[in-house]
Amino acid sequence: MDAGLMKMWVALSAIGLMFIAVFSIMISRAKLKGFFKYILAAIAYLCMFTAGILIVLVVFSGPAKG
């Protein structure tokens, strides 16, 4: 697989993780109570942190040589 295509998939997976994080936070704040609220929020923040690291790696790795 080409380096540019690999970067595209990494960036798309990071965007997907961000969507999962946003919807998880919305659900945990609006619908859940107690222990499950904090577990889902922790998972959401973990997804957001992972997505941020992936985006930073894609951005700072520079343009793909093709």
Residue pairs with C-beta under 8 A, 6 or more apart in sequence:
2 64
2 66
3 64
3 65
3 66
4 64
4 66
7 58
7 61
7 64
10 54
10 57
10 58
11 54
11 55
11 58
13 54
14 50
14 51
14 52
14 54
14 55
14 58
15 51
17 47
17 48
17 50
17 51
17 54
18 47
18 48
18 51
20 44
20 47
21 44
21 45
21 47
21 48
21 51
22 44
24 40
24 41
24 43
24 44
24 47
25 41
25 44
25 45
27 40
28 36
28 37
28 38
28 40
28 41
28 44
29 37
29 41
32 40
